[in-house]
């Protein structure tokens, strides 16, 4: 009797584990995989969450007046290199220096003619404001 109870408990636990694993994603990729993925997508979309536009774009003028460490998304052009990892960025409202670490370029190469999207944080010092970029994308 005790063995039957332990066996039934293990079987129920295994069934729960397999079900939970299947819901976490991953799994089979091959013929008919899209049917399973479509079912998972439908199931996941019924769980709720945010539906709407991405983070709104901030202008240079707005960024200069925001608090330190505020998250911004700028769209415009990098017009010149000012220092080792410091660049001058321009949009229709003005210019601001942007600090872009080498590992935040993500393999993107840009010229002053390319429109870029910079996501990062406002970095305010005593008498200057610049953007500490976390991500740079073209277009």
C-alpha positions as CSV (number, residue, x, y, z in Angstrom):
1,X,0.0,0.0,0.0
2,X,2.8,2.4,1.0
3,X,4.6,1.6,-2.3
4,X,1.5,2.2,-4.3
5,X,1.1,5.6,-2.7
6,X,4.8,6.6,-3.3
7,X,4.5,5.4,-6.9
8,X,1.3,7.4,-7.5
9,X,2.9,10.5,-5.9
10,X,6.0,10.2,-8.1
11,X,3.8,9.8,-11.2
12,X,1.8,12.9,-10.4
13,X,5.0,14.8,-9.7
14,X,6.5,13.7,-13.0
15,X,3.3,14.7,-14.9
16,X,3.4,18.1,-13.3
17,X,7.1,18.6,-14.1
18,X,6.6,17.6,-17.8
19,X,3.6,20.0,-18.1
20,X,5.5,22.9,-16.5
21,X,8.6,22.2,-18.7
22,X,6.4,22.3,-21.8
23,X,4.9,25.7,-20.8
24,X,8.4,27.3,-20.4
25,X,9.2,27.2,-24.1
26,X,11.8,25.4,-26.1
27,X,11.0,21.9,-27.2
28,X,10.8,20.3,-30.6
29,X,11.8,22.2,-33.7
30,X,11.0,20.4,-37.0
31,X,8.0,19.4,-39.1
32,X,4.7,20.6,-37.6
33,X,6.6,22.7,-35.0
34,X,4.8,25.8,-36.1
35,X,1.5,24.4,-35.0
36,X,2.8,23.9,-31.5
37,X,4.5,27.3,-31.5
38,X,1.2,29.0,-32.7
39,X,-0.7,27.3,-29.9
40,X,1.9,28.4,-27.4
41,X,1.8,32.0,-28.8
42,X,-2.0,32.0,-28.5
43,X,-1.8,30.6,-25.0
44,X,0.8,33.2,-24.0
45,X,-1.1,36.1,-25.5
46,X,-4.1,35.2,-23.3
47,X,-2.0,35.6,-20.2
48,X,-2.1,39.4,-20.5
49,X,0.6,42.0,-20.5
50,X,1.3,45.4,-22.1
51,X,0.1,46.0,-25.6
52,X,1.1,49.3,-27.1
53,X,3.9,51.4,-28.5
54,X,7.5,51.1,-27.3
55,X,9.2,53.8,-25.2
56,X,8.4,57.3,-26.5
57,X,11.3,59.2,-28.2
58,X,12.9,62.0,-26.2
59,X,14.3,65.1,-27.9
60,X,17.7,66.5,-27.0
61,X,16.0,69.6,-25.5
62,X,13.8,67.4,-23.3
63,X,16.7,65.2,-22.3
64,X,18.7,68.2,-21.0
65,X,16.0,69.1,-18.5
66,X,15.4,65.5,-17.2
67,X,16.7,64.3,-13.8
68,X,19.9,62.3,-13.5
69,X,19.6,58.6,-14.6
70,X,16.3,59.2,-16.4
71,X,15.9,56.7,-19.3
72,X,15.8,58.3,-22.8
73,X,15.4,57.2,-26.4
74,X,16.9,59.7,-28.8
75,X,16.6,59.6,-32.6
76,X,18.9,61.7,-34.8
77,X,22.5,61.7,-36.1
78,X,25.9,61.2,-34.5
79,X,27.7,64.1,-36.2
80,X,31.3,63.8,-34.9
81,X,33.6,62.1,-32.4
82,X,34.6,64.3,-29.5
83,X,36.7,61.9,-27.4
84,X,37.7,58.3,-27.0
85,X,34.1,57.1,-26.5
86,X,32.3,60.5,-26.6
87,X,30.3,61.6,-29.6
88,X,28.2,64.7,-30.5
89,X,24.6,63.7,-31.2
90,X,22.1,66.0,-33.0
91,X,18.4,66.0,-33.5
92,X,16.0,68.8,-34.7
93,X,16.1,70.4,-31.2
94,X,19.8,70.6,-30.5
95,X,23.0,68.7,-29.7
96,X,24.2,66.7,-26.7
97,X,27.3,64.6,-26.0
98,X,26.7,60.9,-25.9
99,X,29.1,58.4,-24.2
100,X,29.0,55.1,-26.1
101,X,31.2,52.3,-24.7
102,X,32.7,50.2,-27.4
103,X,30.7,47.2,-26.3
104,X,27.3,49.1,-26.7
105,X,27.7,49.5,-30.5
106,X,26.5,46.0,-31.2
107,X,28.4,45.8,-34.4
108,X,26.6,48.8,-35.9
109,X,28.7,51.2,-38.0
110,X,27.3,54.7,-38.7
111,X,28.2,57.8,-40.5
112,X,26.9,61.4,-39.9
113,X,24.3,60.8,-42.6
114,X,22.8,57.7,-40.9
115,X,19.8,58.1,-38.6
116,X,20.4,56.3,-35.3
117,X,18.3,55.4,-32.2
118,X,20.2,55.7,-28.9
119,X,18.8,54.3,-25.7
120,X,20.4,55.3,-22.5
121,X,20.5,57.3,-19.3
122,X,20.8,61.0,-18.6
123,X,24.2,61.7,-16.9
124,X,24.2,65.0,-15.1
125,X,27.3,66.5,-13.5
126,X,27.7,70.0,-11.9
127,X,27.6,71.9,-15.1
128,X,27.1,69.4,-18.0
129,X,24.6,66.9,-19.2
130,X,25.3,64.0,-21.5
131,X,23.8,60.6,-22.3
132,X,25.3,57.4,-21.2
133,X,24.2,55.1,-24.1
134,X,23.3,51.5,-23.5
135,X,22.2,50.6,-27.0
136,X,22.7,52.0,-30.5
137,X,20.6,50.9,-33.5
138,X,20.6,52.2,-37.1
139,X,17.4,53.6,-38.6
